[in-house]
Amino acid sequence: MIFPAGANAINVRVSDSRVVLEGDVHALNELRAAEQAAWSVPGVTIVENHLHVG
Protein backbone atom coordinates (compact mmCIF):
# COMPACT_ATOMS: atom_id res chain seq x y z
CA MET A 1 0.00 0.00 0.00
CA ILE A 2 1.09 3.58 -0.58
CA PHE A 3 0.67 5.91 2.37
CA PRO A 4 0.94 9.68 2.65
CA ALA A 5 4.35 11.29 2.58
CA GLY A 6 5.38 12.30 6.05
CA ALA A 7 3.78 9.42 7.88
CA ASN A 8 6.25 8.38 10.59
CA ALA A 9 5.76 4.66 10.71
CA ILE A 10 2.70 2.69 9.72
CA ASN A 11 2.64 -1.04 10.26
CA VAL A 12 0.11 -2.90 8.13
CA ARG A 13 -1.11 -6.39 8.93
CA VAL A 14 -3.41 -8.23 6.55
CA SER A 15 -5.36 -11.38 7.25
CA ASP A 16 -7.91 -12.51 4.69
CA SER A 17 -10.10 -9.42 4.11
CA ARG A 18 -9.04 -7.60 7.33
CA VAL A 19 -6.41 -4.84 7.43
CA VAL A 20 -4.95 -3.57 10.70
CA LEU A 21 -3.12 -0.24 10.74
CA GLU A 22 -0.80 0.58 13.65
CA GLY A 23 1.73 3.30 14.27
CA ASP A 24 2.16 7.06 14.33
CA VAL A 25 1.38 9.82 11.84
CA HIS A 26 2.00 13.58 12.00
CA ALA A 27 -1.53 14.81 11.32
CA LEU A 28 -5.16 13.76 11.18
CA ASN A 29 -5.22 14.02 7.38
CA GLU A 30 -2.43 11.41 7.22
CA LEU A 31 -4.44 9.08 9.45
CA ARG A 32 -7.48 9.49 7.21
CA ALA A 33 -5.42 8.99 4.04
CA ALA A 34 -3.93 5.76 5.37
CA GLU A 35 -7.36 4.43 6.29
CA GLN A 36 -8.74 5.44 2.89
CA ALA A 37 -5.85 3.66 1.16
CA ALA A 38 -6.57 0.48 3.13
CA TRP A 39 -10.28 0.62 2.22
CA SER A 40 -9.40 1.12 -1.47
CA VAL A 41 -7.79 -2.32 -1.73
CA PRO A 42 -10.14 -4.72 -3.51
CA GLY A 43 -11.55 -7.39 -1.18
CA VAL A 44 -10.98 -5.51 2.08
CA THR A 45 -14.07 -5.71 4.30
CA ILE A 46 -12.64 -4.65 7.67
CA VAL A 47 -10.12 -1.92 8.50
CA GLU A 48 -8.95 -1.59 12.10
CA ASN A 49 -7.30 1.79 12.48
CA HIS A 50 -5.00 1.94 15.52
CA LEU A 51 -2.97 4.90 14.26
CA HIS A 52 -2.03 7.76 16.59
CA VAL A 53 -1.55 11.40 15.68
CA GLY A 54 1.37 13.05 17.35
C-alpha positions in Angstrom: 0.0 0.0 0.0 1.1 3.6 -0.6 0.7 5.9 2.4 0.9 9.7 2.7 4.4 11.3 2.6 5.4 12.3 6.1 3.8 9.4 7.9 6.3 8.4 10.6 5.8 4.7 10.7 2.7 2.7 9.7 2.6 -1.0 10.3 0.1 -2.9 8.1 -1.1 -6.4 8.9 -3.4 -8.2 6.6 -5.4 -11.4 7.3 -7.9 -12.5 4.7 -10.1 -9.4 4.1 -9.0 -7.6 7.3 -6.4 -4.8 7.4 -5.0 -3.6 10.7 -3.1 -0.2 10.7 -0.8 0.6 13.6 1.7 3.3 14.3 2.2 7.1 14.3 1.4 9.8 11.8 2.0 13.6 12.0 -1.5 14.8 11.3 -5.2 13.8 11.2 -5.2 14.0 7.4 -2.4 11.4 7.2 -4.4 9.1 9.5 -7.5 9.5 7.2 -5.4 9.0 4.0 -3.9 5.8 5.4 -7.4 4.4 6.3 -8.7 5.4 2.9 -5.9 3.7 1.2 -6.6 0.5 3.1 -10.3 0.6 2.2 -9.4 1.1 -1.5 -7.8 -2.3 -1.7 -10.1 -4.7 -3.5 -11.6 -7.4 -1.2 -11.0 -5.5 2.1 -14.1 -5.7 4.3 -12.6 -4.7 7.7 -10.1 -1.9 8.5 -8.9 -1.6 12.1 -7.3 1.8 12.5 -5.0 1.9 15.5 -3.0 4.9 14.3 -2.0 7.8 16.6 -1.6 11.4 15.7 1.4 13.1 17.4 
